[in-house]
Amino acid sequence: MLLNYWEKYRLTQVDLHQELAALGITGHAQIEVIKKIVAEQGEALISSYQFRGPSGEPGAIVVCHNLGRGAISFGTNTRWGLWDETYEILTLDESGERINFDGKPIDEGDDGACSLGNI
């Protein structure tokens, strides 16, 4: 179940850590990637989706639109993948598993298209 989301939020050097905390982005690996992009490009365009997994544990998907990459996290477990802007699907690097922005696996043949803008 989707709890909170921030779509295509622009981050700059000004109050970067405070803004990340306000967005609920606390994963060290995610923060380091975002900090590097901001340092190199002056800004990072990110989206953050917070949800509860099937067993009730909190999870999050953080997307960096500058890179076309995203990460899904449950606690300290973070897995990275490619973000598809058209279908809003994260395809995990190590397994090829596809996950929508709500943290739910996408079945084969399902394009997962359910943009928050179309709800």
MITOR-239683 format. One record per residue: residue number from 1; residue in one letter; chain; x negated, y negated, z of N, C-alpha, C, CB in turn. Coordinates in Angstrom, 2 decimals, m for minus. Glycine has a CB too. Layout:
<sites>
SITE_nr_rest_kette_npx_npy_npz_capx_capy_capz_cpx_cpy_cpz_cbpx_cbpy_cbpz
SITE_NUM_A_A_X_Y_Z_X_Y_Z_X_Y_Z_X_Y_Z
...
</sites>
This chain:
<sites>
SITE_nr_rest_kette_npx_npy_npz_capx_capy_capz_cpx_cpy_cpz_cbpx_cbpy_cbpz
SITE_1_M_A_m0.84_1.17_0.00_0.00_0.00_0.00_m0.89_m1.24_0.00_0.96_0.01_1.21
SITE_2_L_A_m0.65_m2.13_m0.95_m1.41_m3.37_m1.06_m1.03_m4.30_0.09_m1.16_m4.07_m2.42
SITE_3_L_A_m2.04_m4.79_0.81_m1.80_m5.66_1.96_m2.06_m7.12_1.63_m2.67_m5.24_3.12
SITE_4_N_A_m3.21_m7.40_1.07_m3.61_m8.77_0.71_m4.39_m8.71_m0.59_m4.46_m9.42_1.84
SITE_5_Y_A_m4.32_m9.80_m1.34_m5.13_m9.87_m2.55_m5.44_m11.32_m2.88_m4.43_m9.18_m3.73
SITE_6_W_A_m6.57_m11.49_m3.52_m7.01_m12.79_m4.04_m7.53_m12.50_m5.44_m8.11_m13.48_m3.12
SITE_7_E_A_m6.86_m13.04_m6.44_m7.26_m12.77_m7.82_m8.09_m13.90_m8.39_m6.04_m12.54_m8.68
SITE_8_K_A_m9.19_m13.53_m8.98_m10.10_m14.44_m9.70_m10.39_m15.70_m8.89_m9.50_m14.82_m11.05
SITE_9_Y_A_m10.94_m15.47_m7.72_m11.30_m16.53_m6.79_m12.73_m16.98_m7.10_m11.18_m16.05_m5.31
SITE_10_R_A_m12.94_m18.26_m7.28_m14.25_m18.80_m7.65_m15.05_m19.12_m6.39_m14.09_m20.07_m8.53
SITE_11_L_A_m16.22_m18.50_m6.25_m17.11_m18.74_m5.12_m18.34_m19.51_m5.57_m17.53_m17.40_m4.46
SITE_12_T_A_m18.77_m20.46_m4.75_m20.00_m21.22_m5.00_m20.85_m21.18_m3.75_m19.69_m22.69_m5.42
SITE_13_Q_A_m21.99_m21.86_m3.78_m22.91_m21.88_m2.63_m22.29_m22.50_m1.39_m24.17_m22.65_m2.99
SITE_14_V_A_m21.33_m23.40_m1.57_m20.73_m24.11_m0.45_m19.92_m23.12_0.40_m19.82_m25.28_m0.95
SITE_15_D_A_m20.34_m22.94_1.64_m19.63_m22.08_2.60_m19.40_m20.65_2.09_m18.30_m22.70_2.96
SITE_16_L_A_m20.35_m20.11_1.36_m20.19_m18.79_0.75_m19.82_m17.73_1.79_m21.48_m18.39_0.04
SITE_17_H_A_m20.56_m17.66_2.89_m20.31_m16.61_3.89_m18.95_m16.77_4.55_m21.39_m16.62_4.95
SITE_18_Q_A_m18.55_m18.01_4.82_m17.24_m18.24_5.43_m16.13_m17.85_4.47_m17.10_m19.70_5.84
SITE_19_E_A_m16.30_m18.16_3.20_m15.27_m17.82_2.22_m15.17_m16.31_2.02_m15.56_m18.50_0.88
SITE_20_L_A_m16.31_m15.62_1.99_m16.28_m14.16_1.88_m15.56_m13.55_3.06_m17.71_m13.60_1.77
SITE_21_A_A_m15.84_m14.03_4.26_m15.18_m13.52_5.46_m13.67_m13.79_5.40_m15.78_m14.18_6.72
SITE_22_A_A_m13.28_m14.97_4.93_m11.86_m15.29_4.82_m11.15_m14.39_3.82_m11.69_m16.74_4.41
SITE_23_L_A_m11.88_m13.93_2.81_m11.32_m13.01_1.82_m11.34_m11.56_2.30_m12.09_m13.12_0.52
SITE_24_G_A_m11.93_m11.32_3.46_m12.01_m9.96_3.99_m13.13_m9.15_3.39_m10.73_m9.26_3.77
SITE_25_I_A_m14.09_m9.80_2.74_m15.21_m9.09_2.12_m16.34_m9.04_3.13_m15.68_m9.80_0.78
SITE_26_T_A_m16.56_m7.86_3.68_m17.55_m7.70_4.74_m18.63_m6.68_4.40_m16.88_m7.29_6.01
SITE_27_G_A_m18.46_m5.92_3.33_m19.43_m4.90_2.96_m20.76_m5.52_2.54_m18.89_m4.03_1.83
SITE_28_H_A_m21.84_m5.07_3.18_m23.16_m5.64_2.91_m23.54_m5.54_1.43_m24.21_m4.91_3.76
SITE_29_A_A_m23.32_m4.39_0.81_m23.70_m4.21_m0.59_m22.91_m5.17_m1.48_m23.46_m2.76_m1.03
SITE_30_Q_A_m21.63_m5.34_m1.21_m20.81_m6.25_m2.01_m21.26_m7.69_m1.84_m19.33_m6.11_m1.63
SITE_31_I_A_m21.53_m8.08_m0.60_m21.97_m9.45_m0.31_m23.28_m9.75_m1.01_m22.11_m9.67_1.21
SITE_32_E_A_m24.21_m8.82_m1.00_m25.51_m9.03_m1.64_m25.37_m9.25_m3.14_m26.44_m7.85_m1.37
SITE_33_V_A_m24.50_m8.47_m3.79_m24.28_m8.63_m5.23_m23.69_m10.00_m5.52_m23.36_m7.51_m5.77
SITE_34_I_A_m22.70_m10.40_m4.74_m22.05_m11.70_m4.94_m23.03_m12.84_m4.68_m20.82_m11.84_m4.02
SITE_35_K_A_m23.82_m12.73_m3.63_m24.82_m13.77_m3.33_m25.82_m13.92_m4.47_m25.57_m13.44_m2.03
SITE_36_K_A_m26.24_m12.80_m5.06_m27.20_m12.84_m6.16_m26.60_m13.54_m7.38_m27.66_m11.41_m6.53
SITE_37_I_A_m25.35_m13.22_m7.69_m24.69_m13.86_m8.84_m24.55_m15.36_m8.61_m23.32_m13.23_m9.10
SITE_38_V_A_m24.15_m15.75_m7.41_m23.99_m17.18_m7.09_m25.34_m17.89_m7.20_m23.39_m17.36_m5.66
SITE_39_A_A_m26.40_m17.24_m6.71_m27.73_m17.85_m6.78_m28.18_m18.01_m8.24_m28.76_m17.01_m6.00
SITE_40_E_A_m27.91_m17.03_m9.08_m28.35_m17.06_m10.48_m27.46_m17.92_m11.38_m28.41_m15.66_m11.03
SITE_41_Q_A_m26.15_m17.84_m11.16_m25.21_m18.47_m12.09_m24.50_m19.70_m11.50_m24.19_m17.47_m12.53
SITE_42_G_A_m24.69_m19.93_m10.21_m24.03_m21.07_m9.57_m22.64_m20.78_m9.04_m23.96_m22.19_m10.52
SITE_43_E_A_m22.05_m19.67_m9.49_m20.73_m19.28_m9.01_m20.50_m17.81_m9.34_m19.63_m20.17_m9.64
SITE_44_A_A_m19.52_m17.25_m8.65_m19.08_m15.88_m8.93_m17.56_m15.89_m8.96_m19.62_m14.87_m7.86
SITE_45_L_A_m17.01_m15.22_m9.94_m15.56_m15.09_m10.06_m15.20_m13.69_m9.57_m15.08_m15.34_m11.54
SITE_46_I_A_m14.50_m13.64_m8.43_m14.22_m12.35_m7.82_m12.72_m12.19_m7.56_m14.99_m12.19_m6.51
SITE_47_S_A_m12.32_m10.95_m7.39_m11.00_m10.60_m6.91_m11.19_m9.62_m5.77_m10.08_m10.00_m8.04
SITE_48_S_A_m10.32_m9.70_m4.78_m10.38_m8.80_m3.64_m8.99_m8.26_m3.38_m10.94_m9.52_m2.38
SITE_49_Y_A_m8.89_m6.93_m3.31_m7.61_m6.26_m3.06_m7.77_m5.41_m1.81_m7.17_m5.38_m4.29
SITE_50_Q_A_m7.00_m5.69_m0.78_m7.05_m4.91_0.46_m5.79_m4.06_0.55_m7.19_m5.84_1.72
SITE_51_F_A_m5.97_m2.80_0.95_m4.85_m1.86_0.98_m5.06_m0.85_2.09_m4.70_m1.15_m0.38
SITE_52_R_A_m4.08_m0.01_2.30_m4.18_1.13_3.21_m4.17_2.39_2.37_m3.01_1.14_4.27
SITE_53_G_A_m5.10_3.29_2.69_m5.17_4.55_1.99_m4.05_5.48_2.43_m6.52_5.21_2.21
SITE_54_P_A_m3.96_6.66_1.81_m2.89_7.61_2.13_m2.85_8.02_3.60_m3.05_8.85_1.28
SITE_55_S_A_m4.01_8.07_4.24_m4.03_8.44_5.65_m3.96_7.23_6.57_m5.28_9.25_5.96
SITE_56_G_A_m3.72_6.03_6.00_m3.56_4.83_6.81_m4.82_4.03_7.04_m3.01_5.20_8.09
SITE_57_E_A_m5.97_4.55_6.57_m7.23_3.83_6.77_m7.30_2.61_5.86_m8.44_4.76_6.51
SITE_58_P_A_m7.87_1.50_6.36_m7.99_0.31_5.51_m9.04_0.50_4.43_m8.33_m0.91_6.37
SITE_59_G_A_m8.75_m0.04_3.27_m9.69_0.02_2.15_m9.65_m1.29_1.38_m9.37_1.20_1.22
SITE_60_A_A_m10.60_m1.44_0.50_m10.64_m2.66_m0.32_m11.34_m2.38_m1.64_m11.36_m3.79_0.44
SITE_61_I_A_m10.88_m3.08_m2.66_m11.58_m3.13_m3.93_m12.01_m4.57_m4.13_m10.67_m2.62_m5.12
SITE_62_V_A_m13.29_m4.74_m4.38_m13.83_m6.07_m4.69_m14.36_m6.01_m6.11_m14.96_m6.50_m3.67
SITE_63_V_A_m13.88_m6.93_m6.95_m14.27_m6.98_m8.35_m15.08_m8.24_m8.59_m13.02_m6.94_m9.27
SITE_64_C_A_m16.19_m8.09_m9.30_m16.96_m9.24_m9.74_m16.76_m9.35_m11.25_m18.48_m9.10_m9.37
SITE_65_H_A_m15.93_m10.31_m11.64_m15.58_m10.46_m13.04_m16.77_m10.89_m13.89_m14.45_m11.46_m13.19
SITE_66_N_A_m17.75_m11.57_m13.27_m18.96_m11.98_m13.99_m19.70_m10.76_m14.55_m19.90_m12.77_m13.05
SITE_67_L_A_m19.65_m9.65_m13.83_m20.38_m8.44_m14.23_m19.51_m7.37_m14.86_m21.07_m7.87_m13.04
SITE_68_G_A_m18.19_m7.46_m14.68_m17.32_m6.38_m15.12_m17.48_m5.16_m14.25_m17.60_m6.03_m16.58
SITE_69_R_A_m17.84_m5.38_m12.98_m18.09_m4.30_m12.03_m17.23_m4.49_m10.80_m19.59_m4.24_m11.63
SITE_70_G_A_m17.00_m3.40_m10.09_m16.25_m3.47_m8.86_m16.69_m2.38_m7.92_m14.75_m3.36_m9.14
SITE_71_A_A_m16.24_m2.49_m6.68_m16.56_m1.50_m5.66_m15.32_m1.22_m4.83_m17.74_m1.98_m4.75
SITE_72_I_A_m15.13_0.04_m4.50_m14.06_0.42_m3.59_m14.72_0.86_m2.29_m13.15_1.56_m4.19
SITE_73_S_A_m14.15_0.40_m1.20_m14.74_0.70_0.12_m13.69_1.22_1.08_m15.42_m0.54_0.70
SITE_74_F_A_m14.08_2.23_1.83_m13.34_2.70_2.99_m14.36_2.74_4.11_m12.65_4.13_2.75
SITE_75_G_A_m14.26_1.82_5.06_m15.26_1.72_6.13_m16.62_1.41_5.53_m15.32_3.03_6.95
SITE_76_T_A_m17.62_2.23_5.86_m18.97_2.00_5.34_m19.22_2.72_4.01_m19.99_2.45_6.36
SITE_77_N_A_m18.26_3.50_3.55_m18.39_4.23_2.29_m17.99_3.31_1.13_m17.52_5.51_2.30
SITE_78_T_A_m18.96_2.94_0.29_m18.72_2.07_m0.85_m19.14_2.79_m2.12_m19.48_0.73_m0.71
SITE_79_R_A_m18.25_2.79_m3.11_m18.55_3.40_m4.41_m18.34_2.35_m5.49_m17.67_4.66_m4.66
SITE_80_W_A_m19.30_2.27_m6.43_m19.29_1.26_m7.49_m18.81_1.84_m8.80_m20.68_0.67_m7.66
SITE_81_G_A_m18.30_0.95_m9.66_m17.86_1.37_m10.97_m17.63_0.20_m11.90_m16.61_2.18_m10.85
SITE_82_L_A_m17.14_0.53_m13.10_m16.84_m0.47_m14.12_m15.39_m0.93_m13.97_m17.08_0.10_m15.55
SITE_83_W_A_m15.17_m2.23_m14.09_m13.83_m2.80_m13.98_m13.30_m3.10_m15.37_m13.84_m4.08_m13.10
SITE_84_D_A_m12.11_m2.60_m15.67_m11.44_m2.86_m16.95_m10.47_m4.02_m16.72_m10.69_m1.57_m17.49
SITE_85_E_A_m10.78_m5.18_m17.32_m9.96_m6.38_m17.15_m8.56_m6.21_m17.72_m10.64_m7.57_m17.81
SITE_86_T_A_m8.44_m5.48_m18.82_m7.15_m5.34_m19.48_m6.18_m4.53_m18.63_m7.32_m4.68_m20.83
SITE_87_Y_A_m6.63_m3.40_m18.13_m5.75_m2.49_m17.40_m5.89_m2.58_m15.89_m6.00_m1.08_m17.84
SITE_88_E_A_m6.84_m3.39_m15.42_m7.10_m3.55_m13.98_m7.36_m2.20_m13.30_m5.92_m4.26_m13.30
SITE_89_I_A_m8.32_m1.49_m13.88_m8.70_m0.17_m13.39_m10.19_m0.13_m13.12_m8.30_0.94_m14.39
SITE_90_L_A_m10.56_0.45_m11.99_m11.95_0.68_m11.62_m12.29_2.12_m11.96_m12.21_0.38_m10.10
SITE_91_T_A_m13.31_2.32_m12.81_m13.77_3.67_m13.16_m15.09_3.89_m12.42_m13.95_3.84_m14.71
SITE_92_L_A_m15.08_4.82_m11.47_m16.24_5.04_m10.61_m17.40_5.64_m11.38_m15.88_5.94_m9.45
SITE_93_D_A_m18.60_5.12_m11.08_m19.82_5.55_m11.78_m20.09_7.04_m11.64_m21.00_4.77_m11.26
SITE_94_E_A_m20.08_7.54_m10.41_m20.55_8.91_m10.19_m19.55_9.99_m10.59_m20.91_9.09_m8.76
SITE_95_S_A_m18.25_9.69_m10.54_m17.27_10.74_m10.79_m16.39_10.48_m12.01_m16.40_10.90_m9.59
SITE_96_G_A_m16.34_9.23_m12.48_m15.44_8.89_m13.58_m14.00_8.74_m13.13_m15.53_9.94_m14.66
SITE_97_E_A_m13.76_8.92_m11.83_m12.41_8.75_m11.29_m11.93_7.33_m11.55_m12.38_9.07_m9.77
SITE_98_R_A_m10.65_7.20_m11.93_m10.08_5.89_m12.21_m9.11_5.51_m11.09_m9.35_5.89_m13.59
SITE_99_I_A_m9.24_4.25_m10.63_m8.46_3.78_m9.49_m7.87_2.43_m9.83_m9.34_3.70_m8.20
SITE_100_N_A_m6.58_2.23_m9.48_m5.98_0.93_m9.74_m6.30_m0.04_m8.60_m4.46_1.06_m9.92
SITE_101_F_A_m5.87_m1.30_m8.74_m6.20_m2.32_m7.75_m5.56_m2.05_m6.39_m5.78_m3.68_m8.26
SITE_102_D_A_m4.58_m1.17_m6.35_m3.90_m0.81_m5.11_m4.61_0.35_m4.40_m2.44_m0.43_m5.39
SITE_103_G_A_m5.75_0.80_m4.96_m6.52_1.88_m4.36_m6.01_3.26_m4.67_m6.54_1.71_m2.90
SITE_104_K_A_m5.08_3.38_m5.63_m4.50_4.67_m5.95_m5.15_5.25_m7.20_m2.98_4.55_m6.15
SITE_105_P_A_m5.43_6.56_m7.18_m6.00_7.21_m8.37_m5.03_7.13_m9.55_m6.34_8.67_m8.06
SITE_106_I_A_m5.59_7.00_m10.74_m4.80_6.94_m11.97_m4.87_8.32_m12.62_m5.33_5.83_m12.94
SITE_107_D_A_m3.70_8.87_m12.92_m3.64_10.16_m13.59_m4.10_10.03_m15.03_m2.22_10.74_m13.53
SITE_108_E_A_m4.63_11.11_m15.59_m5.05_11.13_m16.99_m3.88_10.76_m17.88_m5.63_12.51_m17.38
SITE_109_G_A_m4.09_9.85_m18.80_m3.03_9.43_m19.71_m2.23_8.25_m19.20_m2.11_10.57_m19.96
SITE_110_D_A_m2.38_7.90_m17.93_m1.71_6.74_m17.36_m2.65_5.56_m17.50_m1.31_6.97_m15.87
SITE_111_D_A_m2.17_4.48_m18.13_m3.08_3.34_m18.32_m3.18_2.48_m17.08_m2.61_2.50_m19.48
SITE_112_G_A_m2.33_2.73_m16.08_m2.44_2.02_m14.81_m1.99_0.58_m14.88_m3.82_2.06_m14.33
SITE_113_A_A_m1.53_0.10_m16.03_m1.20_m1.30_m16.19_m0.03_m1.68_m15.30_m0.89_m1.60_m17.63
SITE_114_C_A_m0.32_m2.44_m14.31_0.70_m2.97_m13.41_0.11_m4.22_m12.80_1.11_m1.91_m12.31
SITE_115_S_A_m0.12_m5.20_m13.62_m0.75_m6.43_m13.17_0.10_m7.11_m12.10_m0.97_m7.37_m14.34
SITE_116_L_A_m0.58_m7.68_m11.12_0.13_m8.41_m10.09_0.91_m9.56_m10.70_m0.84_m8.94_m9.03
SITE_117_G_A_0.46_m10.06_m11.83_1.18_m11.13_m12.49_2.47_m10.66_m13.14_0.31_m11.77_m13.51
SITE_118_N_A_2.64_m9.34_m13.26_3.84_m8.81_m13.92_4.82_m8.17_m12.95_3.44_m7.80_m14.96
SITE_119_I_A_4.59_m8.31_m11.67_5.48_m7.69_m10.68_6.74_m8.50_m10.58_4.80_m7.57_m9.30
</sites>
